[in-house]
Amino acid sequence: MAVFAYKAYDDDGALIEGRIEASSREAAYEQLFARRLYPFAASEAGSGLATEHPWWARDVFGASGVRARDLTLFTRELATLVGAELPLDVSLRTLASDGAGRAQRRLAAGLRDQIVRGRSLSEALTAMPGTFDAAYISLIKAGEASGTLKASLLHLAAQLERAGELRARLTSALVYPAILLATALGAVALIVLALVPTLVPLFEGSGAAPPAIIQALLTLRWVIVEQWLVSALAAVAFALIIVALLKNERMRASLDTLLLRLPGIGGLIAKLETARFARAMAALLKGGVPILAALGITKAVVKNRVFVAAVAGMSEEVAGGTTLRAAMQEAKVFPAVASQLVAAGEATGQLGEVLARVAEMSDAHVHRQMERALALVTPLLTLVIGLGVGGLMLSVIDAILSINDLALK
């Protein structure tokens, strides 16, 4: 038997930290679920919580080493097989032997090994720390408890697919601007490294000092060619400083606050976080998770630190007897229409369904705004690059013409 340190939420949304004795991490999670606790981290005492990862691993690279696309495909395929009334172990065996990719097959094989030992799917998910987040596991657990596992899997698959679709749109829309930018940088490098040095002897022969723009480009060339090691070290040091600043919670909170205040961008971020919040809450409430526990889990789903603090405050408000609508209004970060719809959901007893609708509306708004913004990126970037490179070329040409003027004098 080993001792495990854990963090979990109870039915009232309170954060519980403690230790539990169990034969394995899976058994520890099983005991916690039996106590109506919703764990999101557990590890052997003294080893650190296994599911906690550095911010850069979570937010930039992904903590699990499993790509979002692989997880999406796996969830969709499993939802399809379970929806076809196949037993869970048969569904996982099918995916393990005939999945769409190696990552999906590896996930399915690992989960099936746990299932055949008598564990539930949610318990099997906890045996792969870092691969599935707290909201994913809690939703599966709620689906098992309420007999709606199929619906939970379908919801998770749809949620992951929407996120993947947004990433794909963003990536495809930025391909052409990236090519333009790379071409512009290549042109500038050619001017600085090859063209400008050939002008120096001409100015020296005429006895005149090069124009300011040529002097600046020569200095830039000296930094790149002669001081490349110092430049590289300075760039690495700058990057490390930025990483250290972003790792600091106070700095990240300040940055998140600033982003929310930016015209246009702030509203888009608010809608995106509202969609994340509403979608997770809808899924958890539909799965039978108590509202306070759902709020505690959802706090790990939203990314912006302002929204994280807002959801934490809402948990305290709701625990004190406040309605969810009043708590959302008090937070002052959610759109007014979202809190109004939540009020209707509370009045009709259909809060989960209304929150799902809020998520759909927010997603639709985000997609429209993203498409409009991305449609402007290419022409604006083309204009900026044209002006920049064209202005640089004109400056060089003017410098060459000035040499001719000096020669005529």
C-alpha positions as CSV (number, residue, x, y, z in Angstrom):
1,M,0.0,0.0,0.0
2,A,1.2,3.5,-0.8
3,V,0.2,7.0,0.4
4,F,-1.1,9.4,-2.3
5,A,-1.4,13.1,-2.0
6,Y,-4.5,14.4,-3.8
7,K,-6.4,17.5,-4.8
8,A,-10.2,17.2,-5.5
9,Y,-13.4,19.1,-5.4
10,D,-16.4,18.0,-3.3
11,D,-20.1,18.4,-4.2
12,D,-20.1,21.9,-2.6
13,G,-17.2,23.0,-4.8
14,A,-14.7,23.2,-2.0
15,L,-11.1,22.3,-2.8
16,I,-10.0,19.3,-0.8
17,E,-6.4,18.4,-0.3
18,G,-5.2,15.4,1.6
19,R,-3.6,12.0,1.6
20,I,-5.1,8.6,1.0
21,E,-3.7,5.1,1.3
22,A,-4.2,2.9,-1.7
23,S,-2.5,0.2,-3.7
24,S,-2.3,2.3,-6.8
25,R,-3.2,5.7,-8.2
26,E,-6.2,4.2,-9.9
27,A,-7.4,2.7,-6.6
28,A,-6.9,6.1,-4.9
29,Y,-9.1,7.8,-7.5
30,E,-11.7,5.0,-7.1
31,Q,-11.8,5.7,-3.3
32,L,-12.1,9.4,-3.9
33,F,-15.0,9.0,-6.4
34,A,-16.7,6.7,-3.9
35,R,-16.5,9.6,-1.4
36,R,-18.2,11.9,-4.0
37,L,-15.0,13.8,-4.5
38,Y,-13.8,14.9,-8.0
39,P,-10.0,14.5,-8.1
40,F,-7.9,16.3,-10.6
41,A,-4.4,15.4,-9.3
42,A,-2.9,12.6,-7.3
43,S,0.6,11.2,-6.8
44,E,2.6,9.3,-4.3
45,A,3.4,11.5,-1.3
46,G,6.7,13.3,-1.8
47,S,6.8,12.9,-5.5
48,G,4.8,16.0,-6.5
49,L,1.5,15.9,-8.2
50,A,1.9,14.0,-11.4
51,T,-0.7,15.8,-13.4
52,E,0.7,19.2,-12.7
53,H,3.0,20.5,-15.4
54,P,4.9,23.7,-16.1
55,W,2.7,26.4,-17.7
56,W,4.7,26.3,-20.9
57,A,4.2,22.5,-21.1
58,R,0.4,22.9,-20.6
59,D,-0.3,26.0,-22.7
60,V,2.3,25.8,-25.5
61,F,3.5,22.3,-26.1
62,G,0.8,20.2,-24.3
63,A,1.6,18.3,-21.2
64,S,0.8,14.9,-22.3
65,G,2.9,14.5,-25.5
66,V,-0.3,13.5,-27.3
67,R,-1.3,15.8,-30.0
68,A,-4.7,17.5,-29.8
69,R,-5.6,16.0,-33.2
70,D,-4.9,12.5,-32.1
71,L,-7.0,13.0,-28.9
72,T,-9.8,14.3,-31.0
73,L,-9.8,11.4,-33.4
74,F,-9.6,8.9,-30.6
75,T,-12.5,10.5,-28.8
76,R,-14.7,10.6,-31.9
77,E,-13.9,7.0,-32.9
78,L,-14.6,5.8,-29.4
79,A,-17.9,7.7,-29.3
80,T,-18.9,6.2,-32.6
81,L,-18.2,2.6,-31.5
82,V,-19.9,3.1,-28.1
83,G,-22.8,4.7,-29.8
84,A,-23.1,1.5,-32.0
85,E,-23.8,-0.4,-28.7
86,L,-20.4,-2.2,-28.7
87,P,-19.1,-3.0,-25.2
88,L,-16.4,-0.7,-24.0
89,D,-13.6,-3.2,-24.0
90,V,-14.6,-4.4,-27.5
91,S,-14.6,-0.7,-28.7
92,L,-11.1,-0.2,-27.2
93,R,-9.8,-3.4,-28.6
94,T,-11.1,-2.4,-32.1
95,L,-9.3,0.9,-31.8
96,A,-6.1,-0.7,-30.5
97,S,-5.9,-3.0,-33.5
98,D,-7.5,-0.9,-36.2
99,G,-7.2,2.8,-35.0
100,A,-6.6,5.7,-37.4
101,G,-3.1,6.3,-36.1
102,R,-0.4,5.0,-33.9
103,A,-1.1,7.5,-31.1
104,Q,-4.8,6.5,-31.1
105,R,-3.9,2.8,-31.0
106,R,-1.5,3.4,-28.1
107,L,-4.2,5.3,-26.1
108,A,-6.8,2.6,-26.8
109,A,-4.4,-0.2,-25.8
110,G,-3.4,1.5,-22.6
111,L,-7.1,2.1,-21.6
112,R,-8.2,-1.4,-22.6
113,D,-5.5,-2.9,-20.3
114,Q,-7.1,-1.0,-17.4
115,I,-10.7,-1.9,-18.4
116,V,-10.0,-5.7,-18.6
117,R,-8.7,-5.5,-15.0
118,G,-12.2,-4.4,-13.9
119,R,-11.7,-0.6,-13.8
120,S,-14.2,1.9,-15.2
121,L,-13.3,4.2,-18.1
122,S,-12.8,7.2,-15.8
123,E,-10.5,5.2,-13.6
124,A,-8.6,4.1,-16.7
125,L,-8.2,7.7,-17.8
126,T,-6.7,8.6,-14.4
127,A,-4.1,5.9,-15.0
128,M,-2.6,8.1,-17.8
129,P,-1.8,11.3,-15.9
130,G,-1.3,14.4,-18.1
131,T,-3.1,12.9,-21.1
132,F,-6.6,13.7,-20.1
133,D,-7.5,16.9,-18.2
134,A,-9.7,17.2,-15.2
135,A,-12.8,18.3,-17.2
136,Y,-12.5,15.4,-19.6
137,I,-12.2,12.8,-16.8
138,S,-15.0,14.3,-14.7
139,L,-17.3,14.4,-17.6
140,I,-16.7,10.7,-18.3
141,K,-17.2,9.9,-14.7
142,A,-20.5,11.8,-14.7
143,G,-21.6,10.0,-17.8
144,E,-20.9,6.6,-16.3
145,A,-22.8,7.6,-13.1
146,S,-25.8,8.8,-15.0
147,G,-25.8,6.2,-17.8
148,T,-25.0,8.8,-20.5
149,L,-21.5,7.8,-21.4
150,K,-22.3,7.9,-25.1
151,A,-23.6,11.5,-24.8
152,S,-20.5,12.5,-22.8
153,L,-18.2,11.1,-25.4
154,L,-20.1,12.7,-28.3
155,H,-19.9,16.0,-26.5
156,L,-16.2,15.7,-25.8
157,A,-15.6,14.8,-29.4
158,A,-17.6,17.8,-30.7
159,Q,-15.8,20.1,-28.3
160,L,-12.4,18.9,-29.4
161,E,-13.3,19.1,-33.0
162,R,-14.5,22.7,-32.7
163,A,-11.2,23.6,-31.1
164,G,-9.3,21.8,-33.8
165,E,-11.3,23.5,-36.5
166,L,-10.4,26.9,-35.1
167,R,-6.7,26.0,-35.0
168,A,-6.8,24.7,-38.5
169,R,-8.5,27.9,-39.8
170,L,-6.0,30.0,-38.1
171,T,-3.1,28.0,-39.4
172,S,-4.3,27.9,-43.0
173,A,-5.1,31.6,-43.0
174,L,-1.6,32.5,-41.8
175,V,0.3,30.4,-44.4
176,Y,0.3,33.0,-47.2
177,P,1.2,35.9,-44.8
178,A,4.0,33.8,-43.5
179,I,5.3,33.2,-47.0
180,L,5.1,36.9,-47.7
181,L,7.0,37.7,-44.5
182,A,9.7,35.1,-45.2
183,T,10.1,36.5,-48.7
184,A,10.4,40.1,-47.4
185,L,13.0,39.0,-44.8
186,G,15.0,37.3,-47.6
187,A,14.9,40.5,-49.7
188,V,16.1,42.6,-46.8
189,A,18.9,40.1,-46.0
190,L,20.0,40.3,-49.7
191,I,20.1,44.1,-49.6
192,V,21.9,44.2,-46.2
193,L,24.4,41.4,-46.8
194,A,25.1,41.6,-50.5
195,L,24.1,44.9,-52.0
196,V,25.0,47.5,-49.4
197,P,28.7,46.4,-49.0
198,T,29.3,47.0,-52.7
199,L,28.4,50.7,-52.2
200,V,31.0,51.4,-49.6
201,P,34.0,51.6,-52.0
202,L,32.1,54.0,-54.2
203,F,31.5,56.4,-51.4
204,E,35.1,56.1,-50.2
205,G,36.4,56.8,-53.7
206,S,34.3,60.0,-53.9
207,G,35.5,61.1,-50.5
208,A,31.9,61.5,-49.2
209,A,30.3,59.8,-46.2
210,P,27.6,57.3,-46.9
211,P,24.0,58.5,-46.2
212,A,22.4,57.7,-42.8
213,I,20.4,54.8,-44.2
214,I,23.5,53.2,-45.6
215,Q,25.3,53.7,-42.3
216,A,22.5,52.1,-40.5
217,L,22.4,49.1,-42.8
218,L,26.2,48.7,-42.5
219,T,25.9,48.7,-38.7
220,L,23.2,46.0,-39.0
221,R,25.4,44.0,-41.3
222,W,28.3,44.3,-38.8
223,V,26.1,43.1,-36.0
224,I,24.9,40.1,-38.0
225,V,28.2,39.0,-39.6
226,E,30.9,40.2,-37.2
227,Q,29.1,39.9,-33.9
228,W,26.8,36.9,-34.6
229,L,27.8,35.1,-31.5
230,V,27.1,38.0,-29.3
231,S,23.8,38.6,-31.1
232,A,22.8,35.0,-30.7
233,L,23.6,35.0,-27.0
234,A,21.7,38.3,-26.6
235,A,18.7,36.8,-28.4
236,V,18.7,33.7,-26.2
237,A,19.0,35.8,-23.1
238,F,16.1,38.0,-24.2
239,A,14.0,34.9,-24.9
240,L,14.8,33.5,-21.5
241,I,13.8,36.7,-19.8
242,I,10.5,36.7,-21.7
243,V,9.9,33.1,-20.7
244,A,10.7,33.9,-17.0
245,L,8.4,36.9,-17.1
246,L,5.5,34.9,-18.6
247,K,6.1,32.1,-16.1
248,N,5.5,34.6,-13.3
249,E,1.8,34.4,-12.3
250,R,1.6,38.2,-11.6
251,M,3.1,39.1,-14.9
252,R,0.8,36.7,-16.8
253,A,-2.2,38.0,-14.9
254,S,-1.2,41.6,-15.9
255,L,-0.8,40.5,-19.5
256,D,-4.1,38.8,-19.5
257,T,-5.8,41.9,-18.1
258,L,-4.1,44.0,-20.7
259,L,-5.3,41.7,-23.5
260,L,-8.9,42.0,-22.4
261,R,-8.6,45.8,-22.5
262,L,-7.3,45.9,-26.1
263,P,-10.0,47.1,-28.6
264,G,-11.3,44.3,-30.7
265,I,-8.9,41.7,-29.3
266,G,-10.3,41.9,-25.8
267,G,-13.9,41.3,-26.9
268,L,-12.8,38.3,-28.9
269,I,-10.9,36.8,-26.0
270,A,-13.9,37.3,-23.7
271,K,-16.1,35.5,-26.1
272,L,-13.7,32.6,-26.5
273,E,-13.3,32.2,-22.7
274,T,-17.1,32.5,-22.3
275,A,-17.5,29.6,-24.8
276,R,-15.0,27.5,-22.9
277,F,-16.7,28.2,-19.6
278,A,-20.2,27.6,-20.9
279,R,-19.3,24.4,-22.8
280,A,-17.5,22.8,-19.8
281,M,-20.3,23.8,-17.4
282,A,-23.0,22.5,-19.7
283,A,-21.3,19.1,-20.2
284,L,-20.6,18.7,-16.4
285,L,-24.1,19.8,-15.3
286,K,-25.7,17.5,-17.9
287,G,-23.6,14.7,-16.6
288,G,-24.9,15.1,-13.1
289,V,-21.9,17.0,-11.6
290,P,-23.1,19.4,-8.8
291,I,-22.8,23.1,-9.8
292,L,-20.1,23.9,-7.3
293,A,-17.9,21.0,-8.2
294,A,-18.5,21.9,-11.9
295,L,-17.3,25.5,-11.2
296,G,-14.2,24.2,-9.5
297,I,-13.4,21.9,-12.5
298,T,-14.2,24.6,-15.0
299,K,-11.7,26.9,-13.4
300,A,-9.0,24.7,-14.9
301,V,-10.6,24.9,-18.4
302,V,-10.5,28.7,-18.9
303,K,-7.1,30.0,-19.9
304,N,-7.2,33.8,-19.2
305,R,-6.1,34.5,-15.7
306,V,-8.8,37.2,-15.3
307,F,-11.5,34.5,-16.1
308,V,-9.8,32.0,-13.8
309,A,-10.1,34.5,-10.9
310,A,-13.7,35.3,-11.9
311,V,-14.7,31.6,-11.9
312,A,-13.1,31.2,-8.5
313,G,-15.0,34.2,-7.2
314,M,-18.2,32.8,-8.7
315,S,-17.7,29.5,-6.8
316,E,-17.6,31.5,-3.5
317,E,-20.7,33.5,-4.5
318,V,-22.7,30.4,-5.5
319,A,-21.6,28.6,-2.3
320,G,-23.0,31.5,-0.4
321,G,-26.4,31.1,-2.0
322,T,-26.1,33.4,-5.0
323,T,-27.5,32.4,-8.3
324,L,-25.2,31.6,-11.2
325,R,-26.5,34.6,-13.1
326,A,-25.9,37.0,-10.3
327,A,-22.4,35.6,-9.8
328,M,-21.7,36.0,-13.5
329,Q,-22.9,39.6,-13.4
330,E,-20.7,40.3,-10.3
331,A,-17.7,38.9,-12.1
332,K,-18.1,41.6,-14.8
333,V,-16.2,39.6,-17.5
334,F,-19.0,37.7,-19.2
335,P,-21.2,39.3,-22.0
336,A,-24.6,40.5,-20.7
337,V,-26.5,38.2,-23.0
338,A,-24.7,35.2,-21.4
339,S,-25.9,36.1,-17.9
340,Q,-29.4,36.8,-19.2
341,L,-29.7,33.4,-20.9
342,V,-28.3,31.7,-17.7
343,A,-31.1,33.4,-15.7
344,A,-33.7,31.9,-18.1
345,G,-32.0,28.5,-17.7
346,E,-32.1,28.7,-14.0
347,A,-35.8,29.7,-14.0
348,T,-36.8,26.8,-16.3
349,G,-34.5,24.2,-14.8
350,Q,-32.6,23.8,-18.1
351,L,-29.3,25.4,-17.1
352,G,-27.2,22.8,-18.9
353,E,-29.0,23.2,-22.2
354,V,-28.9,27.0,-22.0
355,L,-25.2,27.0,-21.2
356,A,-24.7,24.8,-24.2
357,R,-26.5,27.4,-26.3
358,V,-24.4,30.1,-24.8
359,A,-21.3,28.2,-25.9
360,E,-22.6,27.8,-29.4
361,M,-23.4,31.5,-29.7
362,S,-20.0,32.5,-28.4
363,D,-18.3,30.1,-30.7
364,A,-20.2,31.4,-33.7
365,H,-19.2,35.0,-32.8
366,V,-15.6,34.0,-32.4
367,H,-15.5,32.3,-35.7
368,R,-17.1,35.2,-37.5
369,Q,-14.7,37.7,-36.0
370,M,-11.7,35.5,-36.7
371,E,-12.7,35.1,-40.3
372,R,-13.1,38.9,-40.7
373,A,-9.8,39.5,-39.0
374,L,-7.9,36.9,-41.0
375,A,-9.4,38.2,-44.2
376,L,-7.7,41.6,-43.5
377,V,-4.3,40.1,-42.5
378,T,-3.1,39.3,-46.0
379,P,-3.8,42.7,-47.7
380,L,-2.6,44.6,-44.6
381,L,0.6,42.6,-44.3
382,T,1.2,42.9,-48.1
383,L,0.8,46.7,-47.8
384,V,3.2,46.9,-44.8
385,I,5.8,44.7,-46.5
386,G,5.5,46.5,-49.8
387,L,6.0,49.9,-48.1
388,G,8.9,48.6,-45.9
389,V,10.9,46.8,-48.6
390,G,10.0,49.4,-51.3
391,G,11.1,52.2,-49.0
392,L,14.4,50.4,-48.3
393,M,15.0,49.9,-52.0
394,L,14.2,53.5,-52.8
395,S,16.7,54.6,-50.1
396,V,19.4,52.5,-51.5
397,I,18.7,53.7,-55.1
398,D,18.8,57.3,-53.8
399,A,22.2,56.6,-52.2
400,I,23.5,55.2,-55.6
401,L,22.2,58.2,-57.4
402,S,23.9,60.5,-54.9
403,I,27.2,58.9,-55.9
404,N,26.6,59.9,-59.5
405,D,25.8,63.5,-58.4
406,L,29.2,63.5,-56.5
407,A,31.0,62.2,-59.5
408,L,29.5,65.0,-61.7
409,K,30.7,67.6,-59.3
